[in-house]
Amino acid sequence: MNQRQKKVEFGDFQTPLALAEDVCRRLISLGIVPDMVLEPTCGVGAFVRAARGVFPQATIHGYEINPDYLSSLRSVVASGQHANIHLHQADFFATDWPHIVKSSSARLLILGNFPWVTSSVLGAMESGNIPEKSNFLQHKGFDAITGKANFDISEWMLLALIRALVGHRYDVAMLLKTSTARKIIAYVENQGIGTDLAAIMNIDARKEFGAAVDASLLVLRFTGGHSVKSLEYQVFSSLEDDTPARVGHRSGIMVCNLEAFDGNAHMIGTAPQKWRSGVKHDASSVMEFTQTDRGLINGNGLPVDIEPMFLYPLMKGSDIGSNREWRGKYVLVTQSRTGEDTSHIKVDAPKTWKYLEDHASILDARGSSIYAKGHRFSIFGIGDYAFRPWRIAICGLYKKLNFRLISPIDDRPVMFDDTVYYVSFDTEMDAREALTDITAPDSTDILKSMIFWDEKRPIKSSILNNLDWTRTNRTKPIDRSDSDLSLEKNSAL
């Protein structure tokens, strides 16, 4: 295994000493002054060395699987003659943490930076540095056998410690991906584990680690008791920030800014119509086309001769999110509603049916049970809503609220891929009126209060469907500067 593979396998993002020291000093400002510091994966020892300087009264225990790192750290510690530092070579997954922790009555701080790597990556590498496979988050049904069963190793490791120490008072300060930090807090809340301090402090991972991820310091103080209340926590923009946003739940909704949510709570309800995702077919090379000077070509760049009956203009999520106009793309829409029999295409558009049969090896091999159990050449994300001519669309992957009014092209409604959410209308007037309401300040403010921008798909249909845009206060001016809202009318190229 080469050095790069080793770095990936062990999630090896070593913490800079200066950052570790800043973390420890910030903990003191929160009233965390431990008698014992436990660093379960100490690496080259930045947190061990930082804790030694900032918490001189504490006994420090560092554990590490890599013998080279441990040897290097021992030489540094030995040169300083610090009797209160104890270093141990140990595999996290084979260590009896409950026995180690429960043997001490000291004020305990679990401090560090767990590996930033997922179970699926380690599984692909056939790594031994991975916990025994289990559905540890107790996902059910589909979630247990799909991507949701994948998890960050840091998530597993920290939850293993939290489970082992239920009923004990102690503090946690751990550098994690921000999304993982929120999952930890959600678990603590769902399990009713008592806390009297919960905070997330953003850090610049690109600057500190050269990693293009959203990362944070998660701080938790466990009381040793139980809680039946919703857990509210604070989010700081940095370690130096002293004006945090309050995060928590309202009516079962996860809210990233409680003040903004509470100030616009009148907008919460049921959307006047359900936000839908675009067409899903899982075969872009066959089902998507581009109009060129030499005619229609499919995703493989091959010329295609089919009837226009089932072809519709297509805009991808990247088109919607980046304000591009329609680029002459089309999608083959084989059904007008989910479950519709497709065999009529053979009669209505024989060249289209032949094209589908010519590519049946790809279409019939699509994995979803929706395709397997449905009629041949089925799609989904389709219904009467998909054929109304006017629509308001937004891409779920972009980190901004960018709602766009999309008009029909050549008298045909525009279809989207499944990264786009949209609502549709019969008339331009209805669409423009809805857009005015959806982009009003109280609408965008309530949406922003529910969106966690660091997530892979920050804008979700579940969030959009909580907005009743008919409740907006229309007397307020519309501020378009922040959310980059756009209005667009399309025409064929």
Number of C-alpha atoms within 10 A of each C-alpha: 7 6 8 9 12 12 14 17 24 20 19 18 19 18 19 14 16 12 16 23 20 14 24 21 19 14 19 13 9 10 8 21 21 23 17 22 27 24 23 25 22 29 28 22 28 21 30 28 20 20 27 21 14 18 20 15 14 21 20 26 18 24 22 21 18 16 13 12 15 21 14 13 21 18 10 15 19 11 9 9 9 14 10 13 19 15 19 15 16 16 15 17 13 8 12 12 16 15 11 10 19 12 9 11 12 16 15 23 24 21 26 27 24 27 22 22 21 19 21 16 16 18 14 8 13 11 13 10 16 19 13 9 9 9 14 13 14 10 13 11 8 10 13 16 12 10 10 13 19 15 17 20 24 24 22 20 17 19 18 15 17 20 13 16 18 17 15 17 18 24 24 23 21 22 28 28 25 22 18 22 24 18 14 20 22 16 15 20 20 14 13 16 22 22 20 12 16 19 24 29 22 22 22 16 18 12 9 14 15 10 13 10 17 18 24 27 25 24 25 23 18 23 18 15 13 15 17 11 11 14 21 17 20 18 22 19 16 16 18 13 11 10 11 16 17 17 23 20 15 13 7 8 12 17 24 22 23 21 14 19 22 14 12 19 17 17 24 20 14 14 17 14 14 17 23 21 25 24 22 18 24 17 15 15 15 23 22 22 27 20 15 11 7 7 12 19 21 19 14 11 11 12 16 16 11 18 13 11 13 17 20 24 23 25 23 19 23 16 17 25 22 11 17 13 16 20 15 15 20 25 24 24 22 27 20 19 17 17 17 15 16 16 13 12 18 13 10 13 15 14 16 23 21 14 14 23 15 12 16 15 10 14 20 15 11 16 10 10 8 14 20 14 10 16 16 17 23 23 25 22 19 21 16 10 20 24 19 17 20 26 29 22 25 25 30 24 18 20 18 19 22 22 24 22 24 27 21 21 19 13 11 15 20 25 28 27 20 19 22 27 24 25 22 26 19 13 13 17 11 13 20 17 11 21 21 15 20 22 23 21 21 25 25 22 19 26 23 21 20 25 22 19 16 14 15 12 15 18 26 18 16 11 20 24 18 20 23 19 27 17 15 20 15 13 7 10 9 14 13 15 7 10 17 14 18 15 13 14 12 14 13 12 10
